[in-house]
Amino acid sequence: MPLQTTPEPTVSHDTMWGIQKPSAAPGIKMVTVPVPSVGRKEVRIRVTAFAICGTDLHIIEWDRWAASRIKPPLVFGHEFTGVVESVGSDVTLVKPGDRVTGETHVYCGLCYACRRGMAHLCQNCKIIGVDRQGAFADYVVIPEGNIWKLHPDIPEEIAAVHDPLGNAVHTALAGPIAGLRFAVFGCGPIGCFSVGILKASGASWVVAIDKNPLRLELAERMGADLLLNAEKDNIPRSILDRTEGRGVDGMLEMSGHPQAFRDGFDALANGGRVSLLGIPSAPLEIDVAKEIIFRGATVQGINGRIIFDTWYRMEALLLSGKLDIRPVITHVLGWSEFEKAVELQRSGKAGKIVLRRDHA
């Protein structure tokens, strides 16, 4: 769906450029909208770079999920980085000029999950770019409690993808890793990040499974020891043949594909863990007794990032030098090339795409 652009939107001191879902239909529009105001415990960020993810494509294409969740008009986008432009009167964590990104799940702090230290599972969660104004714009405003101040050694293109990288860190580090064998099903950016995290954390062997040759190539560059094509290879047999018939100690499911679930359990060692991040498009049927109970499997649902435990671990991995995610970022474009970026993402001929500010 082509990006509808207004001819050079006129921006004044109290308006800004943004990419908006204007109505309940496929497509998006480049618009001029008011600069968001700042509450006393909020931070306004001048966005310098952002990235496109699968959620954004759902919003652009206006599928069933988007129609049930998004309330147009909405400036969307949630993977971003920038510089603090102004702060509310009660903000103490950051100051204007600080480089930041943010946790995109805005939590209430008062519900049962939040009060038990599980803010990432907040029952009143509002997601930036989904339930409230997003970051495909000159400015975005988020609560001080969602701010992450960036280490000076973290480059802009990596800062822009902390959200999906955090998903990968949460998923990979949800159980023991050192000396164990893993299978990663689905090698989009989060799956490829996960391969690198597993290897950086001491996994002895990692197999990457996907049907897209480019994604498998990126997984190999991130350290995968074996690549399997989901459409051509017998996944369980290939894994069992290379693990003395034992299977893998952990399965990270990033695709949401029903066959991946079946193959993953068939290739799982007794006592193994299953960490599920991929979202199936329909309910799945599984033999609970065979695959979970008698296998002694631990099955985990992974949602977002643990606030802020995941973030500290992510930063430590990046600064250690053991995790380099740059191979997964295949394109760095300008904001004016947004339509090109969307088409590249749809085509499957790109890994992660970061777009940098290319206007004043």
C-alpha positions in Angstrom: 0.0 0.0 0.0 1.7 3.3 -1.1 2.5 5.9 1.5 0.3 8.9 1.0 2.3 12.0 1.4 1.3 15.6 1.7 3.5 17.9 -0.4 6.3 18.9 2.0 4.2 19.1 5.2 4.6 22.6 6.7 6.0 22.4 10.2 6.0 25.3 12.7 7.4 25.5 16.2 4.3 23.9 17.7 3.8 21.2 15.0 5.8 18.3 13.8 6.2 15.7 11.0 4.8 12.3 11.6 3.6 9.1 9.9 0.0 8.4 10.7 -2.6 5.7 10.4 -5.3 8.1 9.3 -8.3 5.8 9.2 -9.6 2.3 9.6 -8.3 1.1 6.2 -5.0 -0.1 4.5 -2.4 2.6 4.1 -0.7 5.4 6.0 -0.1 9.1 5.5 2.7 11.6 6.2 1.1 14.4 8.2 1.8 17.5 10.3 0.5 17.1 13.8 0.8 19.1 17.0 4.0 18.6 19.0 2.9 16.5 22.1 2.8 18.3 25.4 4.9 17.1 28.4 3.4 16.2 31.7 5.3 16.8 35.0 6.6 13.2 35.0 7.1 12.8 31.3 10.0 13.3 28.8 9.8 14.6 25.3 12.3 13.0 23.0 13.5 14.4 19.6 13.6 11.2 17.6 16.8 10.7 15.6 16.2 7.1 14.3 13.5 4.4 14.3 13.0 0.9 13.0 10.1 -0.9 11.4 8.8 -4.2 12.9 6.1 -6.7 12.1 3.6 -4.9 14.2 4.0 -1.8 12.1 3.3 -3.9 8.9 0.1 -5.2 10.5 -1.0 -1.6 11.1 -0.1 -0.5 7.6 -2.0 -3.4 6.0 -4.9 -3.1 8.4 -5.4 -6.8 9.2 -7.8 -8.4 11.7 -5.5 -7.7 14.6 -5.0 -4.0 13.7 -8.7 -3.5 13.2 -9.4 -4.9 16.6 -6.7 -2.9 18.4 -5.7 0.4 16.7 -7.9 3.5 17.0 -7.1 5.9 14.2 -5.9 8.5 13.7 -2.6 7.4 15.3 1.0 8.3 14.8 2.5 4.8 15.2 5.9 3.2 15.6 7.6 1.9 18.7 11.3 1.1 18.0 13.3 4.3 18.3 16.1 6.3 19.8 16.6 10.0 20.2 17.8 12.9 22.4 15.9 14.4 25.3 14.3 17.7 24.2 12.5 18.7 27.3 11.4 17.2 30.7 8.5 17.6 33.1 8.9 19.5 36.3 9.2 16.4 38.4 11.7 14.5 36.2 15.1 13.7 37.7 16.4 10.7 35.7 17.4 12.6 32.5 18.0 16.1 31.3 17.8 17.8 27.9 20.6 16.6 25.6 20.8 13.0 27.0 20.7 10.2 24.5 17.9 7.8 25.3 15.5 5.1 24.1 12.5 3.7 26.0 10.6 0.7 27.2 7.5 0.8 25.0 5.2 -1.0 27.4 3.8 1.8 29.5 2.8 0.2 32.8 0.4 1.4 35.5 2.5 0.5 38.6 -0.6 -0.3 40.6 -2.1 -3.6 39.3 -1.5 -7.0 40.7 1.4 -7.8 38.3 3.1 -4.5 38.7 3.0 -4.6 42.5 4.5 -8.0 42.4 7.5 -6.8 40.3 6.2 -8.0 36.9 5.5 -4.7 35.2 6.1 -6.3 31.8 2.8 -8.2 32.4 0.8 -5.1 33.5 -2.9 -5.7 33.0 -3.3 -2.1 32.1 -0.4 -1.8 29.7 -0.5 0.8 27.0 2.0 0.2 24.2 3.7 3.2 22.5 2.7 3.3 18.8 -0.2 1.0 19.4 -2.4 2.3 22.2 -0.9 5.8 22.4 1.1 8.1 20.1 4.2 6.5 18.7 7.7 7.3 17.5 7.4 7.7 13.7 7.6 11.4 14.2 9.8 14.3 15.1 9.0 13.9 18.8 7.6 11.3 21.1 6.6 11.7 24.8 6.9 8.9 27.3 6.8 8.6 31.1 10.1 9.0 33.0 9.6 5.5 34.3 10.0 4.1 30.7 13.1 6.0 29.9 16.4 4.1 29.2 19.5 6.4 29.2 22.0 5.1 26.7 25.6 4.3 27.4 27.8 6.5 25.2 29.4 3.5 23.5 26.0 2.3 22.1 25.7 3.5 18.5 22.5 5.0 17.1 21.4 2.1 14.9 21.7 -0.4 17.8 19.9 2.0 20.2 17.0 2.1 17.7 16.4 -1.6 18.0 16.6 -2.1 21.8 12.9 -3.1 21.8 13.3 -6.3 19.7 16.7 -7.0 21.0 15.2 -6.9 24.5 12.6 -9.5 23.4 15.5 -11.8 22.3 17.4 -11.2 25.5 14.4 -12.0 27.6 13.6 -15.2 25.6 17.2 -16.5 25.4 18.1 -15.8 29.0 14.8 -17.3 30.4 16.8 -20.5 31.5 20.3 -22.0 31.7 22.4 -21.7 28.6 26.1 -22.5 29.2 27.1 -25.9 27.7 23.7 -26.6 26.3 22.2 -27.1 22.8 19.5 -25.0 21.4 17.1 -24.7 18.4 15.8 -21.3 17.3 12.7 -21.5 15.1 12.1 -18.4 13.0 15.1 -16.3 12.1 13.7 -12.9 11.7 15.6 -10.2 13.5 14.6 -11.4 17.0 15.5 -15.0 16.1 18.9 -13.9 14.7 19.5 -11.7 17.8 18.7 -14.8 19.9 21.3 -16.9 18.1 23.9 -14.4 19.0 22.8 -14.1 22.6 22.9 -17.9 23.0 26.4 -18.1 21.6 27.6 -15.1 23.7 26.2 -16.8 26.8 27.9 -20.1 26.3 25.6 -22.3 24.3 27.6 -25.2 23.0 25.5 -25.6 19.8 22.7 -23.7 18.1 20.6 -24.7 15.1 18.7 -22.1 13.2 15.5 -22.9 11.3 13.7 -20.8 8.7 12.6 -21.0 5.1 14.1 -17.7 4.0 17.7 -18.1 2.7 18.7 -14.5 3.7 17.5 -15.0 7.2 19.4 -18.3 7.5 22.5 -16.5 6.2 22.1 -13.8 8.9 21.6 -16.5 11.5 24.9 -18.1 10.4 26.6 -14.7 10.7 25.3 -14.5 14.2 27.0 -17.8 15.1 24.5 -20.6 14.2 26.3 -23.9 14.0 23.7 -25.6 11.8 21.1 -24.1 9.3 17.9 -26.0 8.5 15.4 -25.1 5.8 11.9 -25.4 7.3 10.4 -26.3 3.9 13.1 -28.7 2.7 14.6 -30.5 5.7 13.2 -33.0 8.2 13.8 -30.8 11.2 13.4 -33.3 14.1 15.4 -36.0 12.3 18.2 -33.6 11.4 18.5 -32.4 15.0 18.3 -35.8 16.5 21.0 -37.2 14.1 23.4 -34.4 15.3 22.7 -34.7 19.0 23.2 -38.5 19.5 19.4 -38.9 19.5 19.0 -36.7 22.6 17.6 -33.6 21.1 18.1 -30.0 22.1 18.1 -28.7 25.6 16.1 -25.6 24.7 13.8 -24.5 21.9 13.2 -20.8 21.2 10.1 -20.4 19.1 10.0 -17.1 17.3 7.8 -17.9 14.2 4.3 -18.7 15.6 4.0 -21.4 12.9 2.2 -24.6 13.9 4.7 -26.9 12.3 7.5 -25.2 14.2 5.7 -26.1 17.5 5.4 -29.7 16.4 9.0 -30.0 15.1 10.3 -28.2 18.2 8.7 -30.6 20.7 9.8 -33.6 18.5 13.4 -32.4 18.7 13.4 -31.5 22.4 15.4 -33.5 24.9 13.7 -34.8 28.0 13.7 -32.1 30.7 14.3 -29.4 28.0 12.8 -25.9 28.0 10.5 -24.3 25.5 10.5 -20.5 25.3 7.6 -19.2 23.2 7.7 -15.7 21.8 6.2 -16.2 18.3 2.4 -15.6 18.2 0.3 -18.2 16.3 -2.4 -16.9 14.1 -4.9 -19.5 15.4 -5.2 -21.9 18.4 -2.8 -24.9 18.4 -3.4 -28.4 19.4 -0.7 -30.2 21.4 -0.5 -33.6 23.1 0.2 -32.2 26.6 0.8 -35.6 28.2 3.4 -36.7 25.6 5.1 -33.5 24.8 5.1 -31.7 28.2 4.2 -34.0 31.1 6.1 -37.2 30.3 8.9 -35.2 28.7 9.3 -33.1 31.8 9.4 -30.0 29.7 9.3 -26.5 31.0 7.2 -24.3 28.8 7.5 -20.5 29.1 5.4 -17.8 27.5 7.6 -14.7 26.9 6.0 -11.3 26.8 8.1 -8.2 26.1 11.1 -7.4 28.3 11.4 -7.7 32.1 11.4 -4.1 33.2 14.3 -3.2 33.7 16.2 -6.4 34.4 16.3 -7.3 30.7 17.6 -3.9 29.8 20.6 -4.1 32.1 21.5 -7.5 30.8 21.1 -6.3 27.2 23.5 -3.4 27.8 26.0 -5.7 29.5 26.0 -8.1 26.6 26.5 -5.3 24.1 29.3 -3.6 26.0 31.1 -6.9 26.7 32.0 -7.2 23.0 30.6 -10.7 22.9 27.4 -9.7 21.2 27.5 -7.8 17.9 24.0 -7.5 16.3 25.2 -5.3 13.4 25.1 -8.2 10.8 21.3 -8.3 11.3 20.8 -4.6 10.5 21.0 -4.9 6.7 19.8 -1.5 5.8 20.2 2.0 7.2 18.0 4.5 5.3 16.6 8.0 5.7 13.1 8.8 7.0 12.2 10.0 3.5 12.7 6.4 2.3 10.0 5.0 4.6 8.0 3.5 1.7 11.1 1.7 0.3 11.8 0.3 3.8 8.3 -1.0 4.1 8.6 -2.8 0.7 11.9 -4.2 1.6 10.5 -5.5 4.9 7.5 -7.1 3.1 9.8 -8.7 0.4 11.8 -10.8 2.9 15.0 -9.4 1.3 16.1 -7.5 4.4 17.0 -8.1 8.0 16.4 -5.2 10.4 15.9 -1.8 8.8 16.8 1.3 10.6 15.8 4.8 9.4 17.7 7.9 10.4 16.4 11.4 10.5 17.2 13.1 7.2 15.4 16.5 7.7 16.0 19.3 10.1 
